[in-house]
Amino acid sequence: MGLSTPSNALPGFRVGTGYDSHRFDAERPLVLGGVAIPDHPGLSGHSDADAVAHAVTDAILGAVAAGDIGTHFPPTDDRWKGADSIGLLRRAAEIVKERGYRVGNVDVTVVCESPKIGPRASAMARRLGDAIGVPPGSVSVKGKSNEGLGWIGRGEGIAVHAVAIVARISTPESAED
Ligand code: MG
């Protein structure tokens, strides 16, 4: 037995998770998953504070062990001040490709009391899928309330969880796995 490859192994597949949270800031516009949501407080942050795009970015970077959004787009760098986070996600997808992988699908859960995610979920999936280079059907966006509990329940901010799977498309010269 020992360390031999199990019969159900999925060679060339890797999985990554992403998490992000941002506090509401009524002075800023709200953008989630690349979709502008008018008449709702925005989120504080250095970039456009798109917590959905940020969690997805961390999930796909994590899948190829390429650090996280802060590694590649540090908040100390003025280049990313007010940045369109969909553009950052697009760049992260390029990094995944450079490592020899492509994204299979992404699943996202947005936890907040407002705004309502459901009516905007398919628009977010289209924007996220376009940035990653996968069809909208390969991106799932779901909204959950926190049932009034804790800081999310008090409407202080938003939390986002994301998971992504990537598949190997080539072997990079420096591959160590
Ligand atoms: Mg963030």
Backbone and ligand atoms as CSV (ligand in chain L), in Angstrom:
chain,resi,resn,atom,element,x,y,z
A,1,MET,N,N,0.859,-1.207,0.000
A,1,MET,CA,C,0.000,0.000,0.000
A,1,MET,C,C,0.888,1.247,0.000
A,2,GLY,N,N,1.309,1.714,1.170
A,2,GLY,CA,C,2.221,2.861,1.260
A,2,GLY,C,C,1.675,4.097,0.574
A,3,LEU,N,N,2.510,4.765,-0.207
A,3,LEU,CA,C,2.154,6.045,-0.825
A,3,LEU,C,C,1.833,5.913,-2.311
A,4,SER,N,N,1.445,4.715,-2.751
A,4,SER,CA,C,1.121,4.565,-4.175
A,4,SER,C,C,-0.113,5.403,-4.527
A,5,THR,N,N,-0.231,5.752,-5.805
A,5,THR,CA,C,-1.330,6.609,-6.253
A,5,THR,C,C,-2.655,5.874,-6.114
A,6,PRO,N,N,-3.632,6.457,-5.415
A,6,PRO,CA,C,-4.921,5.767,-5.280
A,6,PRO,C,C,-5.634,5.673,-6.626
A,7,SER,N,N,-6.493,4.657,-6.770
A,7,SER,CA,C,-7.134,4.419,-8.066
A,7,SER,C,C,-8.093,5.539,-8.455
A,8,ASN,N,N,-8.545,6.337,-7.474
A,8,ASN,CA,C,-9.478,7.425,-7.793
A,8,ASN,C,C,-8.761,8.769,-7.932
A,9,ALA,N,N,-7.436,8.765,-8.057
A,9,ALA,CA,C,-6.698,10.026,-8.156
A,9,ALA,C,C,-7.089,10.773,-9.425
A,10,LEU,N,N,-7.052,12.088,-9.364
A,10,LEU,CA,C,-7.366,12.941,-10.504
A,10,LEU,C,C,-6.088,13.686,-10.884
A,11,PRO,N,N,-5.197,13.058,-11.612
A,11,PRO,CA,C,-3.908,13.696,-11.881
A,11,PRO,C,C,-4.092,14.978,-12.679
A,12,GLY,N,N,-3.360,16.002,-12.297
A,12,GLY,CA,C,-3.420,17.253,-13.044
A,12,GLY,C,C,-4.488,18.205,-12.556
A,13,PHE,N,N,-5.292,17.805,-11.576
A,13,PHE,CA,C,-6.306,18.702,-11.026
A,13,PHE,C,C,-5.824,19.277,-9.699
A,14,ARG,N,N,-6.140,20.556,-9.482
A,14,ARG,CA,C,-5.823,21.196,-8.208
A,14,ARG,C,C,-7.011,22.062,-7.819
A,15,VAL,N,N,-7.205,22.261,-6.525
A,15,VAL,CA,C,-8.339,23.043,-6.045
A,15,VAL,C,C,-7.831,24.203,-5.201
A,16,GLY,N,N,-8.541,25.305,-5.210
A,16,GLY,CA,C,-8.163,26.459,-4.393
A,16,GLY,C,C,-9.380,27.103,-3.762
A,17,THR,N,N,-9.183,27.698,-2.598
A,17,THR,CA,C,-10.291,28.423,-1.962
A,17,THR,C,C,-9.913,29.895,-1.807
A,18,GLY,N,N,-10.922,30.729,-1.748
A,18,GLY,CA,C,-10.702,32.159,-1.523
A,18,GLY,C,C,-11.740,32.683,-0.545
A,19,TYR,N,N,-11.325,33.653,0.255
A,19,TYR,CA,C,-12.248,34.291,1.198
A,19,TYR,C,C,-11.929,35.781,1.212
A,20,ASP,N,N,-12.964,36.610,1.290
A,20,ASP,CA,C,-12.724,38.046,1.450
A,20,ASP,C,C,-13.872,38.654,2.233
A,21,SER,N,N,-13.568,39.727,2.933
A,21,SER,CA,C,-14.621,40.483,3.610
A,21,SER,C,C,-14.288,41.961,3.514
A,22,HIS,N,N,-15.316,42.771,3.393
A,22,HIS,CA,C,-15.147,44.228,3.352
A,22,HIS,C,C,-16.265,44.876,4.156
A,23,ARG,N,N,-15.920,46.001,4.748
A,23,ARG,CA,C,-16.869,46.796,5.524
A,23,ARG,C,C,-17.629,47.746,4.586
A,24,PHE,N,N,-18.909,47.957,4.853
A,24,PHE,CA,C,-19.670,48.925,4.051
A,24,PHE,C,C,-19.160,50.340,4.283
A,25,ASP,N,N,-19.172,51.137,3.227
A,25,ASP,CA,C,-18.797,52.551,3.273
A,25,ASP,C,C,-19.786,53.299,2.384
A,26,ALA,N,N,-20.683,54.037,3.021
A,26,ALA,CA,C,-21.775,54.698,2.292
A,26,ALA,C,C,-21.280,55.733,1.294
A,27,GLU,N,N,-20.019,56.146,1.431
A,27,GLU,CA,C,-19.480,57.172,0.522
A,27,GLU,C,C,-19.027,56.576,-0.810
A,28,ARG,N,N,-18.989,55.245,-0.902
A,28,ARG,CA,C,-18.428,54.622,-2.107
A,28,ARG,C,C,-19.512,53.889,-2.897
A,29,PRO,N,N,-19.319,53.754,-4.225
A,29,PRO,CA,C,-20.275,52.958,-5.024
A,29,PRO,C,C,-20.056,51.475,-4.782
A,30,LEU,N,N,-21.121,50.694,-4.915
A,30,LEU,CA,C,-21.016,49.239,-4.697
A,30,LEU,C,C,-20.832,48.506,-6.029
A,31,VAL,N,N,-19.775,47.703,-6.076
A,31,VAL,CA,C,-19.519,46.826,-7.230
A,31,VAL,C,C,-19.266,45.435,-6.686
A,32,LEU,N,N,-20.029,44.460,-7.147
A,32,LEU,CA,C,-19.844,43.067,-6.719
A,32,LEU,C,C,-19.807,42.163,-7.949
A,33,GLY,N,N,-18.784,41.364,-8.058
A,33,GLY,CA,C,-18.656,40.484,-9.217
A,33,GLY,C,C,-18.625,41.265,-10.515
A,34,GLY,N,N,-18.086,42.476,-10.456
A,34,GLY,CA,C,-17.991,43.306,-11.650
A,34,GLY,C,C,-19.289,43.985,-12.041
A,35,VAL,N,N,-20.317,43.862,-11.206
A,35,VAL,CA,C,-21.627,44.448,-11.504
A,35,VAL,C,C,-21.891,45.621,-10.557
A,36,ALA,N,N,-22.142,46.787,-11.114
A,36,ALA,CA,C,-22.453,47.965,-10.304
A,36,ALA,C,C,-23.858,47.815,-9.735
A,37,ILE,N,N,-23.993,48.079,-8.437
A,37,ILE,CA,C,-25.301,47.977,-7.779
A,37,ILE,C,C,-25.639,49.347,-7.222
A,38,PRO,N,N,-26.489,50.089,-7.929
A,38,PRO,CA,C,-26.788,51.463,-7.517
A,38,PRO,C,C,-27.661,51.516,-6.261
A,39,ASP,N,N,-27.665,52.674,-5.639
A,39,ASP,CA,C,-28.546,52.932,-4.489
A,39,ASP,C,C,-28.302,51.975,-3.326
A,40,HIS,N,N,-27.039,51.616,-3.128
A,40,HIS,CA,C,-26.674,50.779,-1.980
A,40,HIS,C,C,-25.294,51.226,-1.512
A,41,PRO,N,N,-25.040,51.268,-0.196
A,41,PRO,CA,C,-23.692,51.625,0.258
A,41,PRO,C,C,-22.644,50.728,-0.389
A,42,GLY,N,N,-21.489,51.321,-0.700
A,42,GLY,CA,C,-20.388,50.557,-1.267
A,42,GLY,C,C,-19.564,49.900,-0.178
A,43,LEU,N,N,-18.347,49.489,-0.545
A,43,LEU,CA,C,-17.461,48.807,0.387
A,43,LEU,C,C,-16.143,49.572,0.487
A,44,SER,N,N,-15.579,49.585,1.697
A,44,SER,CA,C,-14.292,50.262,1.867
A,44,SER,C,C,-13.183,49.361,1.338
A,45,GLY,N,N,-12.117,49.983,0.863
A,45,GLY,CA,C,-10.996,49.207,0.339
A,45,GLY,C,C,-10.133,50.061,-0.546
A,46,HIS,N,N,-8.937,49.540,-0.876
A,46,HIS,CA,C,-7.972,50.292,-1.668
A,46,HIS,C,C,-8.377,50.316,-3.139
A,47,SER,N,N,-8.802,49.154,-3.643
A,47,SER,CA,C,-9.261,49.059,-5.035
A,47,SER,C,C,-10.732,49.453,-5.070
A,48,ASP,N,N,-11.491,48.923,-6.024
A,48,ASP,CA,C,-12.933,49.177,-6.037
A,48,ASP,C,C,-13.654,48.344,-4.968
A,49,ALA,N,N,-12.887,47.531,-4.209
A,49,ALA,CA,C,-13.403,46.762,-3.055
A,49,ALA,C,C,-14.434,45.703,-3.453
A,50,ASP,N,N,-14.276,45.182,-4.676
A,50,ASP,CA,C,-15.185,44.138,-5.168
A,50,ASP,C,C,-14.819,42.814,-4.493
A,51,ALA,N,N,-15.464,42.543,-3.358
A,51,ALA,CA,C,-15.117,41.379,-2.535
A,51,ALA,C,C,-15.347,40.057,-3.277
A,52,VAL,N,N,-16.308,40.042,-4.207
A,52,VAL,CA,C,-16.576,38.810,-4.967
A,52,VAL,C,C,-15.398,38.525,-5.901
A,53,ALA,N,N,-14.987,39.548,-6.648
A,53,ALA,CA,C,-13.830,39.375,-7.548
A,53,ALA,C,C,-12.582,39.013,-6.752
A,54,HIS,N,N,-12.433,39.594,-5.551
A,54,HIS,CA,C,-11.245,39.312,-4.737
A,54,HIS,C,C,-11.215,37.858,-4.264
A,55,ALA,N,N,-12.347,37.348,-3.808
A,55,ALA,CA,C,-12.387,35.956,-3.331
A,55,ALA,C,C,-12.113,34.990,-4.480
A,56,VAL,N,N,-12.658,35.286,-5.661
A,56,VAL,CA,C,-12.431,34.416,-6.821
A,56,VAL,C,C,-10.959,34.482,-7.240
A,57,THR,N,N,-10.389,35.675,-7.179
A,57,THR,CA,C,-8.965,35.837,-7.507
A,57,THR,C,C,-8.111,34.979,-6.579
A,58,ASP,N,N,-8.400,35.021,-5.282
A,58,ASP,CA,C,-7.632,34.214,-4.326
A,58,ASP,C,C,-7.844,32.719,-4.561
A,59,ALA,N,N,-9.040,32.322,-4.967
A,59,ALA,CA,C,-9.308,30.897,-5.210
A,59,ALA,C,C,-8.486,30.378,-6.383
A,60,ILE,N,N,-8.444,31.128,-7.479
A,60,ILE,CA,C,-7.708,30.600,-8.652
A,60,ILE,C,C,-6.198,30.701,-8.436
A,61,LEU,N,N,-5.743,31.759,-7.736
A,61,LEU,CA,C,-4.307,31.841,-7.420
A,61,LEU,C,C,-3.921,30.723,-6.453
A,62,GLY,N,N,-4.796,30.476,-5.468
A,62,GLY,CA,C,-4.529,29.426,-4.489
A,62,GLY,C,C,-4.444,28.050,-5.138
A,63,ALA,N,N,-5.253,27.833,-6.176
A,63,ALA,CA,C,-5.259,26.522,-6.843
A,63,ALA,C,C,-3.906,26.194,-7.461
A,64,VAL,N,N,-3.147,27.219,-7.854
A,64,VAL,CA,C,-1.819,26.966,-8.437
A,64,VAL,C,C,-0.710,27.410,-7.476
A,65,ALA,N,N,-1.064,27.588,-6.194
A,65,ALA,CA,C,-0.098,27.963,-5.151
A,65,ALA,C,C,0.718,29.183,-5.574
A,66,ALA,N,N,0.004,30.187,-6.113
A,66,ALA,CA,C,0.682,31.389,-6.614
A,66,ALA,C,C,0.435,32.580,-5.688
A,67,GLY,N,N,0.325,32.322,-4.392
A,67,GLY,CA,C,0.118,33.430,-3.458
A,67,GLY,C,C,-1.312,33.900,-3.474
A,68,ASP,N,N,-1.514,35.182,-3.166
A,68,ASP,CA,C,-2.879,35.711,-3.140
A,68,ASP,C,C,-2.912,37.106,-3.749
A,69,ILE,N,N,-4.085,37.704,-3.692
A,69,ILE,CA,C,-4.290,38.994,-4.359
A,69,ILE,C,C,-3.326,40.058,-3.823
A,70,GLY,N,N,-3.023,39.987,-2.514
A,70,GLY,CA,C,-2.116,40.962,-1.908
A,70,GLY,C,C,-0.680,40.795,-2.381
A,71,THR,N,N,-0.306,39.564,-2.757
A,71,THR,CA,C,1.035,39.296,-3.282
A,71,THR,C,C,1.232,40.012,-4.614
A,72,HIS,N,N,0.208,39.915,-5.460
A,72,HIS,CA,C,0.343,40.402,-6.837
A,72,HIS,C,C,-0.091,41.850,-7.003
A,73,PHE,N,N,-1.049,42.289,-6.175
A,73,PHE,CA,C,-1.588,43.656,-6.305
A,73,PHE,C,C,-1.617,44.307,-4.926
A,74,PRO,N,N,-0.437,44.588,-4.340
A,74,PRO,CA,C,-0.401,45.054,-2.944
A,74,PRO,C,C,-1.113,46.396,-2.748
A,75,PRO,N,N,-1.878,46.507,-1.639
A,75,PRO,CA,C,-2.623,47.750,-1.371
A,75,PRO,C,C,-1.700,48.933,-1.106
A,76,THR,N,N,-0.401,48.665,-0.910
A,76,THR,CA,C,0.558,49.760,-0.709
A,76,THR,C,C,0.972,50.384,-2.045
A,77,ASP,N,N,0.588,49.728,-3.151
A,77,ASP,CA,C,0.983,50.194,-4.481
A,77,ASP,C,C,-0.133,51.067,-5.060
A,78,ASP,N,N,0.183,52.323,-5.352
A,78,ASP,CA,C,-0.839,53.259,-5.836
A,78,ASP,C,C,-1.424,52.869,-7.195
A,79,ARG,N,N,-0.745,51.948,-7.896
A,79,ARG,CA,C,-1.289,51.482,-9.180
A,79,ARG,C,C,-2.662,50.845,-9.012
A,80,TRP,N,N,-2.912,50.278,-7.833
A,80,TRP,CA,C,-4.163,49.529,-7.632
A,80,TRP,C,C,-5.206,50.340,-6.887
A,81,LYS,N,N,-4.919,51.634,-6.638
A,81,LYS,CA,C,-5.890,52.494,-5.937
A,81,LYS,C,C,-7.115,52.671,-6.832
A,82,GLY,N,N,-8.274,52.273,-6.326
A,82,GLY,CA,C,-9.519,52.385,-7.101
A,82,GLY,C,C,-9.578,51.435,-8.283
A,83,ALA,N,N,-8.672,50.437,-8.310
A,83,ALA,CA,C,-8.579,49.547,-9.476
A,83,ALA,C,C,-9.866,48.771,-9.710
A,84,ASP,N,N,-10.126,48.493,-11.004
A,84,ASP,CA,C,-11.218,47.618,-11.396
A,84,ASP,C,C,-10.779,46.185,-11.067
A,85,SER,N,N,-11.422,45.575,-10.078
A,85,SER,CA,C,-10.966,44.254,-9.617
A,85,SER,C,C,-11.190,43.162,-10.646
A,86,ILE,N,N,-12.085,43.391,-11.599
A,86,ILE,CA,C,-12.252,42.423,-12.687
A,86,ILE,C,C,-10.956,42.362,-13.510
A,87,GLY,N,N,-10.287,43.503,-13.643
A,87,GLY,CA,C,-8.995,43.530,-14.336
A,87,GLY,C,C,-7.939,42.743,-13.559
A,88,LEU,N,N,-7.982,42.836,-12.221
A,88,LEU,CA,C,-7.039,42.072,-11.398
A,88,LEU,C,C,-7.310,40.569,-11.551
A,89,LEU,N,N,-8.599,40.217,-11.600
A,89,LEU,CA,C,-8.972,38.807,-11.783
A,89,LEU,C,C,-8.484,38.304,-13.140
A,90,ARG,N,N,-8.616,39.149,-14.157
A,90,ARG,CA,C,-8.161,38.768,-15.503
A,90,ARG,C,C,-6.659,38.471,-15.475
A,91,ARG,N,N,-5.906,39.318,-14.773
A,91,ARG,CA,C,-4.454,39.119,-14.659
A,91,ARG,C,C,-4.155,37.822,-13.877
A,92,ALA,N,N,-4.941,37.562,-12.829
A,92,ALA,CA,C,-4.739,36.327,-12.050
A,92,ALA,C,C,-4.981,35.103,-12.937
A,93,ALA,N,N,-5.968,35.180,-13.826
A,93,ALA,CA,C,-6.239,34.064,-14.739
A,93,ALA,C,C,-5.055,33.850,-15.683
A,94,GLU,N,N,-4.388,34.939,-16.065
A,94,GLU,CA,C,-3.178,34.806,-16.900
A,94,GLU,C,C,-2.070,34.091,-16.121
A,95,ILE,N,N,-1.961,34.410,-14.829
A,95,ILE,CA,C,-0.939,33.766,-13.989
A,95,ILE,C,C,-1.199,32.258,-13.922
A,96,VAL,N,N,-2.487,31.889,-13.774
A,96,VAL,CA,C,-2.853,30.466,-13.751
A,96,VAL,C,C,-2.387,29.788,-15.043
A,97,LYS,N,N,-2.634,30.470,-16.167
A,97,LYS,CA,C,-2.252,29.932,-17.478
A,97,LYS,C,C,-0.731,29.806,-17.593
A,98,GLU,N,N,-0.032,30.836,-17.093
A,98,GLU,CA,C,1.441,30.800,-17.140
A,98,GLU,C,C,1.998,29.627,-16.330
A,99,ARG,N,N,1.253,29.217,-15.303
A,99,ARG,CA,C,1.700,28.064,-14.494
A,99,ARG,C,C,1.331,26.739,-15.147
A,100,GLY,N,N,0.652,26.815,-16.315
A,100,GLY,CA,C,0.331,25.591,-17.044
A,100,GLY,C,C,-1.023,24.992,-16.715
A,101,TYR,N,N,-1.930,25.816,-16.169
A,101,TYR,CA,C,-3.261,25.309,-15.793
A,101,TYR,C,C,-4.358,26.181,-16.414
A,102,ARG,N,N,-5.551,25.589,-16.543
A,102,ARG,CA,C,-6.717,26.387,-16.915
A,102,ARG,C,C,-7.802,26.162,-15.867
A,103,VAL,N,N,-8.654,27.166,-15.693
A,103,VAL,CA,C,-9.722,27.077,-14.692
A,103,VAL,C,C,-10.846,26.202,-15.239
A,104,GLY,N,N,-11.338,25.289,-14.407
A,104,GLY,CA,C,-12.471,24.458,-14.787
A,104,GLY,C,C,-13.777,25.146,-14.435
A,105,ASN,N,N,-14.038,25.284,-13.161
A,105,ASN,CA,C,-15.224,26.032,-12.734
A,105,ASN,C,C,-14.964,26.685,-11.384
A,106,VAL,N,N,-15.841,27.631,-11.058
A,106,VAL,CA,C,-15.730,28.416,-9.831
A,106,VAL,C,C,-17.095,28.435,-9.165
A,107,ASP,N,N,-17.127,28.288,-7.854
A,107,ASP,CA,C,-18.382,28.394,-7.107
A,107,ASP,C,C,-18.188,29.429,-6.000
A,108,VAL,N,N,-19.135,30.346,-5.889
A,108,VAL,CA,C,-19.002,31.496,-4.991
A,108,VAL,C,C,-20.231,31.602,-4.084
A,109,THR,N,N,-20.007,31.857,-2.814
A,109,THR,CA,C,-21.107,32.159,-1.893
A,109,THR,C,C,-20.876,33.546,-1.297
A,110,VAL,N,N,-21.836,34.435,-1.497
A,110,VAL,CA,C,-21.771,35.787,-0.951
A,110,VAL,C,C,-22.669,35.826,0.281
A,111,VAL,N,N,-22.104,36.206,1.427
A,111,VAL,CA,C,-22.882,36.225,2.674
A,111,VAL,C,C,-23.126,37.680,3.066
A,112,CYS,N,N,-24.384,38.090,3.020
A,112,CYS,CA,C,-24.735,39.473,3.387
A,112,CYS,C,C,-26.239,39.560,3.621
A,113,GLU,N,N,-26.641,40.590,4.351
A,113,GLU,CA,C,-28.076,40.832,4.555
A,113,GLU,C,C,-28.652,41.618,3.378
A,114,SER,N,N,-27.826,42.455,2.758
A,114,SER,CA,C,-28.193,43.170,1.539
A,114,SER,C,C,-26.907,43.549,0.834
A,115,PRO,N,N,-26.913,43.762,-0.477
A,115,PRO,CA,C,-28.071,43.710,-1.373
A,115,PRO,C,C,-28.464,42.261,-1.688
A,116,LYS,N,N,-29.584,42.108,-2.393
A,116,LYS,CA,C,-30.012,40.784,-2.829
A,116,LYS,C,C,-29.082,40.320,-3.954
A,117,ILE,N,N,-28.493,39.144,-3.795
A,117,ILE,CA,C,-27.530,38.632,-4.771
A,117,ILE,C,C,-28.243,37.911,-5.917
A,118,GLY,N,N,-29.299,37.173,-5.594
A,118,GLY,CA,C,-29.982,36.336,-6.593
A,118,GLY,C,C,-30.277,37.026,-7.913
A,119,PRO,N,N,-30.921,38.201,-7.885
A,119,PRO,CA,C,-31.278,38.851,-9.143
A,119,PRO,C,C,-30.062,39.293,-9.966
A,120,ARG,N,N,-28.872,39.379,-9.332
A,120,ARG,CA,C,-27.665,39.833,-10.035
A,120,ARG,C,C,-26.681,38.699,-10.277
A,121,ALA,N,N,-27.019,37.493,-9.823
A,121,ALA,CA,C,-26.050,36.388,-9.845
A,121,ALA,C,C,-25.608,36.036,-11.263
A,122,SER,N,N,-26.545,36.017,-12.207
A,122,SER,CA,C,-26.140,35.601,-13.557
A,122,SER,C,C,-25.295,36.687,-14.218
A,123,ALA,N,N,-25.584,37.957,-13.927
A,123,ALA,CA,C,-24.747,39.045,-14.479
A,123,ALA,C,C,-23.335,38.954,-13.903
A,124,MET,N,N,-23.226,38.663,-12.602
A,124,MET,CA,C,-21.900,38.505,-11.982
A,124,MET,C,C,-21.165,37.323,-12.614
A,125,ALA,N,N,-21.881,36.210,-12.831
A,125,ALA,CA,C,-21.246,35.015,-13.417
A,125,ALA,C,C,-20.697,35.326,-14.803
A,126,ARG,N,N,-21.443,36.129,-15.566
A,126,ARG,CA,C,-20.956,36.498,-16.907
A,126,ARG,C,C,-19.679,37.314,-16.817
A,127,ARG,N,N,-19.659,38.304,-15.927
A,127,ARG,CA,C,-18.479,39.177,-15.788
A,127,ARG,C,C,-17.270,38.382,-15.293
A,128,LEU,N,N,-17.498,37.545,-14.279
A,128,LEU,CA,C,-16.399,36.757,-13.707
A,128,LEU,C,C,-15.889,35.754,-14.736
A,129,GLY,N,N,-16.814,35.082,-15.439
A,129,GLY,CA,C,-16.431,34.088,-16.440
A,129,GLY,C,C,-15.647,34.717,-17.578
A,130,ASP,N,N,-16.062,35.905,-17.994
A,130,ASP,CA,C,-15.353,36.610,-19.065
A,130,ASP,C,C,-13.912,36.922,-18.642
A,131,ALA,N,N,-13.750,37.341,-17.389
A,131,ALA,CA,C,-12.404,37.681,-16.902
A,131,ALA,C,C,-11.518,36.445,-16.786
A,132,ILE,N,N,-12.123,35.327,-16.367
A,132,ILE,CA,C,-11.339,34.096,-16.149
A,132,ILE,C,C,-11.110,33.358,-17.463
A,133,GLY,N,N,-12.004,33.578,-18.432
A,133,GLY,CA,C,-11.904,32.867,-19.696
A,133,GLY,C,C,-12.646,31.546,-19.687
A,134,VAL,N,N,-13.763,31.484,-18.940
A,134,VAL,CA,C,-14.620,30.296,-18.948
A,134,VAL,C,C,-16.052,30.732,-19.257
A,135,PRO,N,N,-16.903,29.819,-19.753
A,135,PRO,CA,C,-18.298,30.189,-20.026
A,135,PRO,C,C,-19.022,30.555,-18.729
A,136,PRO,N,N,-20.071,31.388,-18.828
A,136,PRO,CA,C,-20.814,31.779,-17.618
A,136,PRO,C,C,-21.338,30.570,-16.851
A,137,GLY,N,N,-21.648,29.490,-17.562
A,137,GLY,CA,C,-22.149,28.278,-16.900
A,137,GLY,C,C,-21.104,27.603,-16.023
A,138,SER,N,N,-19.842,28.024,-16.151
A,138,SER,CA,C,-18.775,27.467,-15.318
A,138,SER,C,C,-18.529,28.302,-14.078
A,139,VAL,N,N,-19.369,29.312,-13.881
A,139,VAL,CA,C,-19.264,30.155,-12.682
A,139,VAL,C,C,-20.614,30.149,-11.980
A,140,SER,N,N,-20.619,29.816,-10.702
A,140,SER,CA,C,-21.836,29.807,-9.901
A,140,SER,C,C,-21.714,30.879,-8.824
A,141,VAL,N,N,-22.726,31.732,-8.714
A,141,VAL,CA,C,-22.746,32.763,-7.673
A,141,VAL,C,C,-24.036,32.606,-6.875
A,142,LYS,N,N,-23.899,32.453,-5.560
A,142,LYS,CA,C,-25.065,32.246,-4.696
A,142,LYS,C,C,-25.031,33.250,-3.558
A,143,GLY,N,N,-26.191,33.694,-3.137
A,143,GLY,CA,C,-26.277,34.614,-2.009
A,143,GLY,C,C,-26.889,33.936,-0.792
A,144,LYS,N,N,-26.344,34.244,0.382
A,144,LYS,CA,C,-26.898,33.731,1.640
A,144,LYS,C,C,-27.019,34.883,2.618
A,145,SER,N,N,-28.113,34.937,3.357
A,145,SER,CA,C,-28.183,35.891,4.466
A,145,SER,C,C,-27.486,35.246,5.660
A,146,ASN,N,N,-27.086,36.059,6.628
A,146,ASN,CA,C,-26.465,35.488,7.831
A,146,ASN,C,C,-27.482,35.384,8.967
A,147,GLU,N,N,-28.771,35.432,8.576
A,147,GLU,CA,C,-29.854,35.266,9.553
A,147,GLU,C,C,-29.749,36.262,10.702
A,148,GLY,N,N,-29.236,37.464,10.399
A,148,GLY,CA,C,-29.168,38.521,11.415
A,148,GLY,C,C,-28.066,38.346,12.442
A,149,LEU,N,N,-27.207,37.359,12.253
A,149,LEU,CA,C,-26.192,37.067,13.269
A,149,LEU,C,C,-24.895,37.836,13.038
A,150,GLY,N,N,-24.303,38.324,14.123
A,150,GLY,CA,C,-22.959,38.899,14.075
A,150,GLY,C,C,-22.839,40.150,13.215
A,151,TRP,N,N,-21.586,40.446,12.792
A,151,TRP,CA,C,-21.325,41.689,12.056
A,151,TRP,C,C,-21.998,41.701,10.699
A,152,ILE,N,N,-22.124,40.528,10.087
A,152,ILE,CA,C,-22.824,40.484,8.799
A,152,ILE,C,C,-24.307,40.729,9.036
A,153,GLY,N,N,-24.823,40.120,10.074
A,153,GLY,CA,C,-26.236,40.275,10.410
A,153,GLY,C,C,-26.602,41.711,10.748
A,154,ARG,N,N,-25.642,42.441,11.340
A,154,ARG,CA,C,-25.894,43.857,11.659
A,154,ARG,C,C,-25.711,44.757,10.443
A,155,GLY,N,N,-25.382,44.169,9.303
A,155,GLY,CA,C,-25.238,44.946,8.066
A,155,GLY,C,C,-23.974,45.766,8.026
A,156,GLU,N,N,-22.921,45.314,8.735
A,156,GLU,CA,C,-21.666,46.075,8.751
A,156,GLU,C,C,-20.796,45.778,7.535
A,157,GLY,N,N,-21.015,44.664,6.891
A,157,GLY,CA,C,-20.173,44.325,5.743
A,157,GLY,C,C,-20.603,43.038,5.070
A,158,ILE,N,N,-19.739,42.588,4.181
A,158,ILE,CA,C,-20.013,41.434,3.316
A,158,ILE,C,C,-18.867,40.444,3.442
A,159,ALA,N,N,-19.172,39.156,3.411
A,159,ALA,CA,C,-18.140,38.120,3.343
A,159,ALA,C,C,-18.400,37.265,2.102
A,160,VAL,N,N,-17.329,36.812,1.487
A,160,VAL,CA,C,-17.453,36.012,0.264
A,160,VAL,C,C,-16.521,34.805,0.348
A,161,HIS,N,N,-17.068,33.638,0.026
A,161,HIS,CA,C,-16.271,32.412,-0.063
A,161,HIS,C,C,-16.270,31.957,-1.523
A,162,ALA,N,N,-15.128,31.457,-1.983
A,162,ALA,CA,C,-15.052,30.951,-3.360
A,162,ALA,C,C,-14.182,29.706,-3.405
A,163,VAL,N,N,-14.528,28.809,-4.318
A,163,VAL,CA,C,-13.699,27.637,-4.565
A,163,VAL,C,C,-13.541,27.491,-6.077
A,164,ALA,N,N,-12.350,27.081,-6.486
A,164,ALA,CA,C,-12.069,26.924,-7.922
A,164,ALA,C,C,-11.282,25.646,-8.141
A,165,ILE,N,N,-11.530,25.008,-9.279
A,165,ILE,CA,C,-10.698,23.865,-9.677
A,165,ILE,C,C,-9.981,24.241,-10.962
A,166,VAL,N,N,-8.735,23.802,-11.058
A,166,VAL,CA,C,-7.952,24.043,-12.270
A,166,VAL,C,C,-7.422,22.700,-12.764
A,167,ALA,N,N,-7.187,22.620,-14.072
A,167,ALA,CA,C,-6.663,21.400,-14.684
A,167,ALA,C,C,-5.389,21.726,-15.441
A,168,ARG,N,N,-4.452,20.812,-15.408
A,168,ARG,CA,C,-3.178,21.057,-16.075
A,168,ARG,C,C,-3.361,21.028,-17.598
A,169,ILE,N,N,-2.796,22.026,-18.268
A,169,ILE,CA,C,-2.830,22.028,-19.735
A,169,ILE,C,C,-1.436,21.859,-20.317
A,170,SER,N,N,-0.408,22.088,-19.506
A,170,SER,CA,C,0.955,21.894,-19.989
A,170,SER,C,C,1.861,21.785,-18.769
A,171,THR,N,N,3.079,21.351,-18.970
A,171,THR,CA,C,4.028,21.240,-17.875
A,171,THR,C,C,5.022,22.390,-17.955
A,172,PRO,N,N,4.906,23.358,-17.005
A,172,PRO,CA,C,5.868,24.461,-17.030
A,172,PRO,C,C,7.275,23.948,-16.796
A,173,GLU,N,N,8.256,24.631,-17.345
A,173,GLU,CA,C,9.645,24.168,-17.275
A,173,GLU,C,C,10.114,23.987,-15.827
A,174,SER,N,N,9.601,24.857,-14.946
A,174,SER,CA,C,10.082,24.829,-13.559
A,174,SER,C,C,9.151,24.048,-12.639
A,175,ALA,N,N,8.234,23.227,-13.241
A,175,ALA,CA,C,7.256,22.517,-12.408
A,175,ALA,C,C,7.947,21.653,-11.359
A,176,GLU,N,N,7.441,21.720,-10.146
A,176,GLU,CA,C,8.026,20.937,-9.063
A,176,GLU,C,C,7.064,19.874,-8.554
A,177,ASP,N,N,5.843,19.901,-9.026
A,177,ASP,CA,C,4.879,18.927,-8.517
A,177,ASP,C,C,4.867,17.695,-9.398
L,1,MG,MG,MG,-10.689,42.431,-0.752
